Amino acid sequence: MRCLPFAVSCLLVAALVQPRAWAQEDGARVAAAPTVVHGLYNWVHSTADAERAFAFYRDVFGIELAPSPFIPGAAAPEGIRPLADVRGDRLIWNLTDTEGSRARTVFMRAPNTPFGLELSEFVDIAREARAANPWDPGASRLIFRVRDLAALAVKLAAHRAPTVTLQAAPVATSSGRAVLVRDPDGYLIEVREAAAAEANGAESPGEVVATAIGLTVADTGRALALYRDLLGFDVRERSQGDSAELVLNGLAAGRLERTVTVIPGSAIEVLFFEFTLPQNVTAQPFRWRIQDVGAPQFQLEVRGLDNLIERTRAAGYRFLSVGARPIERPFGRFVFAIDADNILVEYAEPAAQRSE
């Protein structure tokens, strides 16, 4: 994270190049070859109230409850367990370093999205609830491309979703009209209107035609040391956001560098955002605990977990899981690492692939 004198930042913004859209407008995306990573099960963020959060995503974006990806052959959604029925689980305590807590998860599925969305809620444990600014290192966002942004804006207003974008209205960017808002927990959601060709080419009906993940980092090169160099994320493009992209993110000046990557074994895009801020704006990096409201979590499908743990430790990364030891369930083994910006990265190795 860097800061610019205000006048200099305005000059830099005027010279920025025009970026492409984060996804190809015709909806066709090229998958990245698998590495030690073979895809993404779920993108997860923690919530203060699972029922309230799910109702928002259902009513605004048409997102539905989904079966657990960790129960073979599951067809029916799990539903949301009442808090009164949730019990503490020592395996979860060890996995997430949350001894004494109770936790529940909500599995969701968005239209035209090849990975699951998940809410996690922890109770009976201290947690922080600080809404992230888009430029805070460790902040994350969901990026939805939608058929009709105007119709979505009406729904967002009906739910009183706070708007981050300056002037509290969609802005015309080089890749379509867009707005940045917050869900009921303050979690960031970027909503972009899809091009007609992309919307028409979507495989299934529904307002959402594509979904990506955005991460704010203090230093892109440092972040890529894990995601590209260790995990094999495929870097597709680097660009600088124009003044409209800054307005989208609630800034009147500054600089935004974007790096588009694809998760190995998938066509899922992850965007890394690095902001250089004017002097009148400050960033507040996060040091996430999984129970904190808004805590971002990858749930990556991996192979060779033991070796990957050793390589991750040797590269200097910390682990959230107690003793960096994976827990084991019938489906497979799970362990949480922590990236350079304190984003939580879960390695999930299916039991059927242990021999690979």
C-alpha positions as CSV (number, residue, x, y, z in Angstrom):
1,M,0.0,0.0,0.0
2,R,1.4,3.3,-1.1
3,C,0.4,7.0,-0.8
4,L,0.6,9.7,-3.3
5,P,0.6,13.5,-2.9
6,F,-2.9,14.6,-3.9
7,A,-1.9,16.7,-6.9
8,V,0.5,14.1,-8.3
9,S,-2.1,11.4,-7.9
10,C,-4.6,13.4,-10.1
11,L,-1.9,13.6,-12.8
12,L,-1.3,9.9,-12.7
13,V,-5.0,9.1,-13.0
14,A,-5.2,11.1,-16.2
15,A,-2.5,9.0,-17.7
16,L,-3.8,5.5,-16.8
17,V,-4.4,2.9,-19.4
18,Q,-7.9,1.6,-20.1
19,P,-8.3,-2.0,-18.6
20,R,-10.3,-4.7,-20.2
21,A,-13.2,-6.3,-18.4
22,W,-12.3,-8.8,-15.7
23,A,-14.1,-11.5,-17.7
24,Q,-14.3,-11.9,-21.4
25,E,-17.5,-10.3,-22.6
26,D,-18.7,-13.3,-24.6
27,G,-18.7,-15.3,-21.5
28,A,-16.0,-17.7,-22.8
29,R,-13.2,-18.2,-20.3
30,V,-10.2,-20.4,-20.7
31,A,-9.4,-22.7,-17.8
32,A,-6.0,-22.9,-16.1
33,A,-4.3,-26.3,-16.0
34,P,-4.3,-27.9,-12.5
35,T,-1.2,-27.7,-10.4
36,V,-1.1,-28.7,-6.7
37,V,-4.4,-26.9,-6.8
38,H,-7.3,-28.5,-8.7
39,G,-10.0,-25.9,-8.3
40,L,-12.1,-24.1,-5.7
41,Y,-14.9,-25.7,-3.7
42,N,-16.3,-22.6,-2.0
43,W,-15.5,-18.9,-1.5
44,V,-16.4,-18.2,2.1
45,H,-16.9,-15.1,4.2
46,S,-18.0,-14.9,7.8
47,T,-21.2,-13.3,8.9
48,A,-22.8,-12.0,12.1
49,D,-26.2,-13.4,11.2
50,A,-26.6,-16.3,8.7
51,E,-30.3,-16.0,8.2
52,R,-30.1,-12.3,7.5
53,A,-27.2,-12.6,5.2
54,F,-28.7,-15.5,3.2
55,A,-32.0,-13.6,2.8
56,F,-30.2,-10.7,1.3
57,Y,-28.3,-12.8,-1.3
58,R,-31.5,-14.7,-2.1
59,D,-33.7,-11.7,-2.5
60,V,-31.3,-9.5,-4.4
61,F,-29.2,-11.9,-6.5
62,G,-31.4,-15.0,-6.7
63,I,-28.8,-17.1,-4.9
64,E,-30.1,-20.4,-3.5
65,L,-29.2,-22.8,-0.8
66,A,-27.0,-25.7,-2.1
67,P,-26.0,-29.2,-0.9
68,S,-22.7,-29.6,0.9
69,P,-19.8,-30.3,-1.6
70,F,-18.4,-32.6,1.1
71,I,-21.2,-35.1,1.2
72,P,-20.9,-37.5,-1.8
73,G,-24.1,-37.6,-3.8
74,A,-25.9,-35.0,-1.8
75,A,-28.7,-33.5,-3.8
76,A,-30.8,-31.6,-1.3
77,P,-29.7,-28.3,0.2
78,E,-28.6,-28.5,3.9
79,G,-30.7,-25.5,5.0
80,I,-29.6,-23.3,7.8
81,R,-29.3,-25.0,11.2
82,P,-30.9,-23.1,14.0
83,L,-28.3,-21.7,16.4
84,A,-29.9,-23.6,19.3
85,D,-29.0,-26.9,17.5
86,V,-25.4,-26.0,16.9
87,R,-22.8,-27.7,19.1
88,G,-19.1,-27.2,19.6
89,D,-16.8,-29.4,17.6
90,R,-13.2,-30.0,18.6
91,L,-12.2,-30.8,15.1
92,I,-13.5,-27.4,14.0
93,W,-11.8,-25.7,17.0
94,N,-8.5,-27.2,15.8
95,L,-9.0,-26.4,12.2
96,T,-10.0,-22.7,12.9
97,D,-8.3,-22.0,16.2
98,T,-11.6,-21.2,17.9
99,E,-11.8,-23.3,21.0
100,G,-15.0,-23.1,22.9
101,S,-17.0,-21.6,19.9
102,R,-20.0,-22.9,18.0
103,A,-20.0,-22.6,14.3
104,R,-22.5,-23.1,11.4
105,T,-22.2,-22.8,7.7
106,V,-24.6,-22.0,4.9
107,F,-23.8,-23.5,1.5
108,M,-25.1,-21.4,-1.5
109,R,-25.0,-21.4,-5.2
110,A,-25.2,-18.4,-7.6
111,P,-26.4,-18.8,-11.2
112,N,-23.7,-19.4,-13.8
113,T,-21.1,-19.7,-11.1
114,P,-18.8,-22.8,-11.1
115,F,-18.0,-22.6,-7.4
116,G,-20.0,-22.5,-4.2
117,L,-20.5,-19.5,-2.0
118,E,-20.5,-20.1,1.7
119,L,-21.4,-18.1,4.8
120,S,-19.8,-19.1,8.1
121,E,-21.0,-17.8,11.5
122,F,-19.2,-18.3,14.8
123,V,-20.7,-17.6,18.2
124,D,-19.7,-17.9,21.8
125,I,-16.3,-16.4,20.9
126,A,-15.0,-12.8,20.7
127,R,-15.2,-11.4,17.1
128,E,-14.6,-8.1,15.4
129,A,-17.0,-6.5,13.0
130,R,-15.2,-3.8,11.0
131,A,-16.5,-3.1,7.5
132,A,-13.6,-3.1,5.1
133,N,-12.8,-0.1,2.9
134,P,-12.0,-1.3,-0.7
135,W,-8.4,-0.2,-0.3
136,D,-7.7,-1.9,3.0
137,P,-5.2,-4.7,2.6
138,G,-7.0,-8.0,3.4
139,A,-10.3,-6.7,2.1
140,S,-12.2,-8.9,-0.3
141,R,-15.2,-8.7,-2.5
142,L,-17.6,-10.8,-4.6
143,I,-17.9,-9.5,-8.2
144,F,-21.2,-10.3,-9.8
145,R,-21.8,-9.6,-13.5
146,V,-25.6,-9.2,-13.9
147,R,-28.1,-8.9,-16.7
148,D,-29.8,-5.7,-15.6
149,L,-28.0,-3.4,-13.3
150,A,-30.9,-1.0,-13.0
151,A,-33.2,-3.7,-11.8
152,L,-30.6,-4.8,-9.3
153,A,-30.1,-1.2,-8.1
154,V,-33.8,-1.1,-7.2
155,K,-33.5,-4.3,-5.1
156,L,-30.4,-3.0,-3.4
157,A,-32.1,0.2,-2.5
158,A,-35.1,-1.7,-1.1
159,H,-32.7,-3.6,1.1
160,R,-30.9,-0.3,2.1
161,A,-27.6,-1.7,1.0
162,P,-24.9,1.0,1.7
163,T,-23.2,2.2,-1.5
164,V,-19.4,2.7,-1.5
165,T,-19.2,4.2,-5.0
166,L,-19.0,8.0,-5.0
167,Q,-22.3,9.8,-5.6
168,A,-24.0,6.5,-4.4
169,A,-24.8,5.6,-8.0
170,P,-23.5,3.3,-10.7
171,V,-20.6,4.6,-12.7
172,A,-19.7,4.0,-16.4
173,T,-16.4,2.2,-16.6
174,S,-14.5,0.9,-19.6
175,S,-16.0,-2.6,-18.9
176,G,-19.6,-1.5,-18.3
177,R,-21.7,0.2,-15.7
178,A,-20.8,-0.8,-12.1
179,V,-21.5,-0.1,-8.5
180,L,-19.8,-1.2,-5.2
181,V,-22.1,-1.9,-2.3
182,R,-22.2,-3.7,1.0
183,D,-24.3,-6.6,2.2
184,P,-25.9,-6.5,5.7
185,D,-22.6,-7.3,7.4
186,G,-20.8,-4.6,5.5
187,Y,-19.1,-7.1,3.1
188,L,-18.2,-5.6,-0.3
189,I,-20.1,-6.6,-3.4
190,E,-19.1,-5.3,-6.8
191,V,-22.0,-5.4,-9.3
192,R,-21.3,-5.0,-13.0
193,E,-23.7,-5.0,-15.9
194,A,-22.8,-7.8,-18.3
195,A,-22.4,-7.1,-22.0
196,A,-25.3,-8.4,-24.1
197,A,-23.2,-11.1,-25.7
198,E,-22.1,-12.4,-22.3
199,A,-25.7,-12.3,-20.9
200,N,-27.1,-14.1,-24.0
201,G,-24.3,-16.8,-23.7
202,A,-24.9,-17.6,-20.1
203,E,-25.7,-21.3,-19.6
204,S,-28.6,-20.9,-17.2
205,P,-31.2,-18.3,-16.4
206,G,-30.9,-16.0,-13.4
207,E,-29.7,-12.4,-12.8
208,V,-26.1,-13.4,-12.2
209,V,-24.2,-14.4,-15.4
210,A,-20.7,-14.7,-13.9
211,T,-18.9,-14.4,-10.6
212,A,-15.3,-13.6,-9.7
213,I,-13.4,-12.9,-6.5
214,G,-11.5,-9.7,-5.6
215,L,-8.7,-9.3,-3.0
216,T,-7.1,-6.1,-1.9
217,V,-3.3,-6.5,-1.2
218,A,-0.6,-4.3,0.1
219,D,1.9,-5.5,-2.5
220,T,0.9,-7.5,-5.5
221,G,4.3,-9.1,-6.0
222,R,4.3,-10.3,-2.4
223,A,0.8,-11.7,-2.8
224,L,1.7,-13.6,-6.0
225,A,4.6,-15.3,-4.2
226,L,2.0,-17.5,-2.6
227,Y,-0.8,-17.6,-5.2
228,R,1.3,-17.8,-8.4
229,D,4.7,-19.2,-7.3
230,L,3.5,-21.7,-4.7
231,L,0.0,-22.5,-5.7
232,G,0.2,-22.0,-9.5
233,F,-2.5,-19.4,-10.1
234,D,-2.3,-18.4,-13.7
235,V,-1.6,-14.6,-14.2
236,R,-3.6,-13.5,-17.2
237,E,-3.4,-9.7,-17.2
238,R,-2.1,-6.7,-15.4
239,S,-3.7,-3.2,-15.9
240,Q,-4.2,0.1,-14.2
241,G,-7.7,1.3,-13.4
242,D,-8.9,4.6,-14.8
243,S,-10.6,7.4,-12.9
244,A,-14.0,5.7,-13.2
245,E,-12.6,2.6,-11.4
246,L,-11.4,4.8,-8.6
247,V,-14.8,6.4,-8.3
248,L,-16.3,2.9,-8.2
249,N,-14.1,2.2,-5.2
250,G,-15.0,5.4,-3.4
251,L,-11.9,7.4,-4.3
252,A,-11.7,10.7,-6.1
253,A,-8.0,10.3,-6.8
254,G,-5.1,7.8,-6.4
255,R,-4.0,4.8,-8.4
256,L,-5.3,1.3,-8.8
257,E,-3.3,-1.6,-10.2
258,R,-5.2,-4.8,-11.0
259,T,-3.9,-8.3,-11.7
260,V,-6.2,-10.9,-13.1
261,T,-5.4,-14.5,-12.2
262,V,-7.2,-17.8,-12.7
263,I,-7.4,-20.6,-10.1
264,P,-5.7,-23.8,-11.4
265,G,-8.0,-26.5,-12.5
266,S,-10.7,-24.0,-13.2
267,A,-11.7,-20.9,-15.1
268,I,-12.4,-19.0,-11.9
269,E,-11.0,-15.5,-11.9
270,V,-9.4,-13.9,-8.8
271,L,-8.5,-10.2,-9.1
272,F,-5.8,-8.6,-7.0
273,F,-6.2,-4.9,-6.3
274,E,-3.4,-2.7,-5.1
275,F,-4.2,0.9,-4.3
276,T,-1.9,3.9,-4.1
277,L,-3.8,6.4,-2.0
278,P,-3.9,10.2,-1.9
279,Q,-2.6,11.7,1.3
280,N,-6.1,12.4,2.8
281,V,-7.0,8.7,2.7
282,T,-5.5,6.0,4.9
283,A,-5.6,2.2,4.8
284,Q,-6.2,-0.1,7.7
285,P,-4.8,-3.6,7.1
286,F,-6.7,-6.5,8.5
287,R,-5.4,-9.3,10.7
288,W,-8.3,-11.6,10.3
289,R,-9.5,-14.3,12.6
290,I,-12.0,-16.7,11.1
291,Q,-14.8,-15.6,13.5
292,D,-14.5,-11.9,12.5
293,V,-17.4,-10.7,10.5
294,G,-16.3,-10.5,6.8
295,A,-13.3,-12.8,7.2
296,P,-12.4,-14.0,3.7
297,Q,-11.6,-17.7,3.1
298,F,-10.6,-19.7,0.0
299,Q,-11.5,-23.3,0.1
300,L,-9.1,-24.8,-2.5
301,E,-9.1,-28.4,-3.7
302,V,-5.5,-29.6,-3.5
303,R,-3.4,-32.7,-4.0
304,G,-0.3,-33.8,-2.0
305,L,-1.4,-32.0,1.2
306,D,1.5,-33.0,3.4
307,N,4.1,-31.7,0.9
308,L,2.1,-28.6,0.3
309,I,2.0,-27.8,4.1
310,E,5.8,-28.2,4.3
311,R,6.3,-26.0,1.3
312,T,4.0,-23.4,2.7
313,R,5.7,-23.4,6.0
314,A,9.2,-23.3,4.4
315,A,8.1,-20.2,2.4
316,G,7.4,-18.4,5.7
317,Y,3.6,-18.5,5.8
318,R,1.7,-18.9,9.1
319,F,-1.1,-21.3,9.7
320,L,-4.5,-20.7,11.4
321,S,-5.0,-24.4,12.1
322,V,-3.5,-25.5,15.4
323,G,0.0,-26.7,14.9
324,A,-0.5,-26.5,11.1
325,R,-2.0,-30.0,11.5
326,P,-4.9,-30.9,9.1
327,I,-8.1,-32.3,10.5
328,E,-9.6,-35.4,8.9
329,R,-13.2,-36.0,7.9
330,P,-14.7,-38.8,5.9
331,F,-14.5,-36.6,2.8
332,G,-10.8,-35.8,3.3
333,R,-8.4,-33.5,5.1
334,F,-8.5,-29.8,5.7
335,V,-6.0,-27.2,7.0
336,F,-5.9,-23.3,7.0
337,A,-2.9,-21.3,6.0
338,I,-2.7,-17.5,6.1
339,D,-1.5,-15.3,3.2
340,A,0.7,-12.2,3.4
341,D,-2.4,-10.0,3.7
342,N,-4.0,-12.2,6.4
343,I,-6.6,-13.7,4.0
344,L,-7.4,-17.3,5.1
345,V,-6.5,-20.1,2.6
346,E,-8.0,-23.5,3.3
347,Y,-6.3,-26.5,1.6
348,A,-8.9,-29.3,1.2
349,E,-7.6,-32.7,0.0
350,P,-10.2,-35.3,-1.0
351,A,-9.7,-38.7,0.6
352,A,-10.1,-40.3,-2.8
353,Q,-7.0,-38.4,-4.1
354,R,-4.6,-39.0,-1.2
355,S,-2.6,-41.5,-3.3
356,E,-2.0,-39.0,-6.1
